[in-house]
Amino acid sequence: MTESEPDSRVRRAQALERQRAAESRQAAELIEGFVAAAVEAGIAPERLTVRPFGGGSRYRTALEGWYLKRDKSVGVGTDGKFYVLSIPSSFKARLAGATIAPSDPPLELGKGGRDGESMPMAEALAKRLAGGNSWGSSQGS
């Protein structure tokens, strides 16, 4: 290994981080636009819940917003932030509710997941907006 190899790896990692941060800023702008459009369209936000990693009953949160996937794994809060709606199992959260922090939004939901499960953020937001207040109602939401 030459002395320049670690430097090139560091530069590559820095470049990837800059790209991820830029994509996250783009996604955040899309989300802000979605929240404004959803409010203007009268799409009612709902109380967001989280699922423990191991599955089972969902835990309530203090967040209100809109789910972006029908499996309720990600959502957007009325605060304009993106949330991954899964947490470690917790007896306290089951009883008192869960507190979660926003995540950096990706430009591609489900990227790196199973085939057919990824979707551009812009498309997911557009589908949720088009679904209006009836979105998810056929899924027993």
N, C-alpha and C positions, 0 to 999 in steps of 0.2 A: 504494500500500500504506500503510495507516495504522499508527500506532505500536502499536495493540492487536493487529494481526494476528500478529506474531511471538509475543506473549504467549499468544494463544489456541492457536497451534500448539504451543508448549512445553507448555501445560496439557494439550492433547489427547495429546501424546506421553507425558507423565507418567501420564495416566490409562490409556492403553493399556499402559504398562509395569506399572502396578499390577495391572491385570486379568490380564496374562500371568503375573505373579508369583503371584497368587492361584490361577490355574488350575494352575500348576506345583506349588504346595503341595498342592492337591487330588489331582493325579495322583500325587505322591510318597506320599501317604497310601494311595491305592489300591495302589500298588506294594508298599509295606511289608506291607499285608494279604495281597497275593498271595504274597509270599515266605514268610510264616508259613504260609499255607494249603498251598502247594506242599510245604514241608518236612513239615508234618503229614500230608499225603496220601501222602508217600513218593515224590514225583515227583523223580527223580534230575536234578540239574543236569548240564550238560555243558560242556565247554570251549568258550568262545565264540571265534569267528574273525571277522576283518574282511576286507572286500573293498576292493581299491584302487578309486579313483574310476573309472578307465578300464576296470574289469572284470578278468578274468583270475583266476588262482589266489588263493585266500583265504590270509591270513596268520594264524598262530596268535597267541593272546594268553595272558596269565596269568589271565584272568578265567574264572570258572565261573558259570553261570547258565542262563537259559532264553530261547530265541528267542521273540519275540512274533509274528513274521510268518514265513510259510513260506519267503520269499526270504532270510531270515536278515539282514535289513537293520537290525533293531533288536532289543534284548534287555534283559533285566533280570539283574543280577548277584546272586549270593548275598549281596552286601553291601547289597542293597536299592536300588541305584542303577540309573538308566536309561542305556542306551548306544546311540548311533547307530553302527552297525558298518560304517563306511566311512571310509577315510583316503586321503591322497595316495599314489601309488605310491612304494615305497621299497625299494631293494635291501637295505638294512640290515634293514628289517622282514621282508622275505622270508626272510632267512637267520636272524635272531636272534629274530624275533617282534615284534609290534607292541605298543606301549603306548598306550592310549587313556584319555581322561578321561571321567567321566560327563557327561551333558548334562541340562539342565533338562527334565523330562518334560512332554510336552504332554497335554492332556485329549483331544485328537483325533489319533490316529496318521495320518500322511499328509495332514493338512489342507493344502489348496492344491495337492495333487497331481492326477493324472488322475482323471477321474470313476470312481467305484466303488472307489477305492483307499484312501479314508479310512475310519476306524473309531474309534468312541469307545474310549478307553483301557480303560474298565471292561469293555466287550464283548471287547476283545482279550485281556485278562487272564482273563476268564471262559472264553473258548474255549480258551485255553492250559491252564488248570486242568482243564477238562473232558476235554481230550485225554490227560491223564495221561502215562505213560511211552511210550505208543505215538504221541504227537503227532509228526507229521512223518515217521514211518517209511515212509509210502507215497511220500514225496518223495525217497527215497534218502539220508536224513540219517544 
